[in-house]
Amino acid sequence: MKKQKQILLLLVSMLLIFVSVACSSKEEASSSTNGDNQVDGNGEVVERTVIDYWHTYGEQEERVLYNEIKPLFEEEFPQYELKLTRMPFEGLKQQVITAVAGSATPDLMRMDIVWTAEFAEMGALVDVSTLDGFEEVKEQLFEAPMSTNFYDGGYYGLPLNTNTKIAVYNEKLLNEAGFTEPPATMEELEEAARASVAAGSMGGIGILGLGQTWEWLPYFWSLGGTLTNDDFTQYEGYLNSEASVNALETILSWHEEGLVTPTILNGQPGFWEGIERDHYMMINDGPWYFSILGSDQARPDPLDYTVFGLIPEGPAGSISPIGGENISIFQSAKNKEGAWEFLKWMTSEEPQAIMAKGTGLIPTNMEAAQDAEFLQIPYVPYYVEQLQTALPRTPTPKWSEIEEHLSLNIEMVFRGEMDLREALDDAAAKADEYLSK
Amino acid sequence: MQQRVHFFWKFVVYSMLLIGVILFIFPFIYMILTSFLQGAYTLPRPHEVLSAKPSLDNYKEVWNNHNFARYFMNSMLVAGVAMFGSLFIGSLSAYAFARFEFPFKELLFRIFLFTLMIPLVLAIVPQFTVINSLGLVNTYLGLWLIYIGGGVVGTTFFLRGFFETIPKDLEESIIIDGGGNWRIYWNIYLPLSKPALGTMAIFAFSGTWDEYFVALSIIKEESLRTLPIGLMMFQGQYASNWSLVFAASLIAILPVIILYIIFQKKFVQGGQTDGALKG
């Protein structure tokens, strides 16, 4: 009797486990078979292969991707089904590394331009310059964003969208500082900032923080500073050159005079809050906030209270860093052929123009960047013009480490804990050490 | 005089407690109030927060859009099964460690504990490779394997100590009636360990309910994703709408709070074996 009960109990619990297993695999099965084959208009079944695409678009961008890009691609290439998976940013790099290690990557991924070289070095990406029709594609794309895919003699992706930073001014504060036009040179900017701070604003030169070089490079480069030699192989003698020291000294003197926004050392308010509420005269930023804030009914449209200008010219001109995303094919992709087909199509004029108009993302396709409707967006021409002189940050697999070390040193300088020259010397030596590894 | 000193200390103690409560609850209230605002892309200042009017708009948007309801149910299933699985298997192995004698028992237990010390980030790549070679990527089974496997260790460690405090003599009543180990485990150890089981249930549930990294690695399909991944989607690369993030987070912690309320009565209950044996 007791024995029977024991056995019964065991059986029941085993049954429960099996049921739960069955449930989960059923769910999985039903979702993975979805739409593998499609019945076309004539009632014939078309064999479709899936292209698995991890992207990192925001919400508004994802909508355009899903509602316009996907149907258009599948109409033109009925043999493929584009499967879109939106990945969150948190821990994304680690996710990709895990997937690469387990050979469970998607076919394609949209990634930040500074990652491409790093994953290429890991052997995770396909060198697309060896594929059919690469030269024709390359000719249609802007050169600077294209160069961010370059690593060790090959191209490990195509530029998908590009961006840079321009100067954004609070119109009211700029006028109060005695300027009717955005400052054209660094001296004018300094003058305007001084007047604005004297009149009670919280900052006249925007630097969002020191954690990423992206935030201060526009000033550093324009003032004549350099990171490396032209082929990105040496920091020593460039990052710590006299010109670089002078450039950084100028920025430091702004900070010490109180001209820079408090955000430089994590102070409040944030960039957009500061400029929206007449606290900051000037910030610099990429194009994304205009579309985010512009589409939010609860916040005033930035176009109503800002004016734009190029990064003011310094001794070296007006130079801003290139940002943006590349799209790459993984070595372990199951559908490399379809992936390359999509890459070629996605960087062609029509889809690039659709994304540009729908989201304000700046196309990498030269034809699409001239799209009249796209250029109608008020801030767009400034970004397109700024891109003409924009520079890529060093495309090297070690960039993350180099940047981290450099940023830390720079922050110590601005907190008064390190000598400026010493900081750059140390960062240059360390960077070259990373490169030679 | 004595009365006054007494009152003074009471006053000190109560004010410290009150300060503690305010300190702990303040961020939470800030979060709730922020979730009533519209379009807070930067964290709002105190005066904005204090003038917030209660509104459920953000909650409605979160729940109805962004697949949030779906993620919520997914997480329920994942965390629920993982909780029962790790409690059940963990208590069985705790029983074995507490009551059976077998060779290398202590060594085995130490090795067991050692796996607790390995940081998740180090373990994720090998774990993923194993799950992948089993063909369980993108299934809840793969996720449960990791969650339950990880949870069992903690549960075993915790329950073994608890089981060892239960008097062995209680088992005799069952042995006399002809019952075996299963009966002892089921009718004596489990009922007497309710406080410990309740505590472990909360740990096991909230541990997997919050878990982000493993879930994202194993689950590739958007429709199978769990709540923490859904939460992260509200944080953009360049800008996060904090009112939505907070509304979503508040919805996400509800089940944990409910579970806590259900099990909290079990926490302090002791003395269940009092008077069970004659001294």
Contacts between the chains, C-beta under 8 A, distances in Angstrom:
chain1	res1	chain2	res2	distance
A	2	B	178	6.1
A	2	B	179	6.0
A	2	B	180	7.3
A	2	B	183	6.9
A	6	B	180	6.9
A	6	B	182	5.0
A	6	B	183	7.4
A	9	B	182	7.2
A	9	B	186	7.6
A	13	B	88	7.6
A	20	B	81	5.8
A	21	B	141	5.9
A	24	B	139	5.8
A	24	B	140	4.1
A	24	B	141	5.3
A	24	B	144	8.0
A	25	B	139	6.3
A	25	B	141	6.9
A	27	B	140	7.6
A	27	B	224	7.2
A	28	B	138	6.3
A	28	B	139	5.0
A	28	B	140	7.8
A	28	B	221	7.6
A	28	B	224	7.2
A	31	B	221	5.7
A	31	B	223	5.6
A	31	B	224	6.9
A	32	B	138	7.6
A	32	B	221	7.4
A	56	B	237	6.6
A	58	B	236	5.0
A	58	B	237	6.9
A	58	B	238	7.7
A	59	B	236	7.5
A	85	B	220	6.7
A	85	B	221	7.7
A	85	B	222	5.6
A	86	B	222	6.9
A	86	B	233	6.9
A	88	B	216	7.2
A	88	B	229	6.3
A	88	B	232	3.7
A	88	B	233	5.5
A	88	B	235	7.3
A	89	B	232	7.5
A	89	B	235	7.0
A	89	B	236	7.8
A	89	B	237	5.5
A	90	B	212	7.1
A	90	B	232	4.9
A	90	B	235	7.1
A	91	B	212	7.4
A	91	B	213	5.8
A	91	B	216	7.1
A	94	B	121	7.1
A	94	B	124	7.5
A	94	B	213	7.4
A	95	B	216	6.0
A	95	B	217	6.2
A	97	B	125	7.4
A	98	B	124	5.8
A	98	B	125	5.5
A	98	B	128	5.0
A	98	B	217	5.1
A	99	B	128	7.9
A	99	B	217	7.6
A	101	B	125	4.9
A	101	B	128	7.0
A	101	B	129	6.5
A	102	B	125	7.4
A	102	B	128	4.7
A	102	B	129	5.0
A	102	B	132	4.3
A	102	B	137	7.5
A	103	B	132	7.4
A	104	B	128	7.5
A	104	B	132	5.4
A	104	B	137	5.6
A	104	B	220	7.6
A	106	B	220	7.8
A	269	B	42	6.6
A	269	B	45	7.8
A	270	B	42	4.1
A	272	B	41	6.6
A	272	B	42	6.7
A	273	B	41	7.8
A	273	B	42	4.3
A	286	B	238	7.1
A	288	B	237	8.0
A	288	B	238	4.5
A	288	B	239	7.0
A	289	B	238	6.8
A	289	B	239	6.4
A	292	B	41	7.2
A	292	B	236	7.8
A	292	B	238	7.4
A	292	B	239	5.2
A	293	B	41	7.1
A	296	B	38	7.9
A	296	B	39	4.4
A	296	B	41	7.7
A	296	B	241	7.8
A	297	B	38	7.8
A	297	B	39	7.6
A	298	B	37	8.0
A	298	B	38	3.5
A	298	B	39	3.6
A	299	B	39	4.9
A	299	B	41	7.2
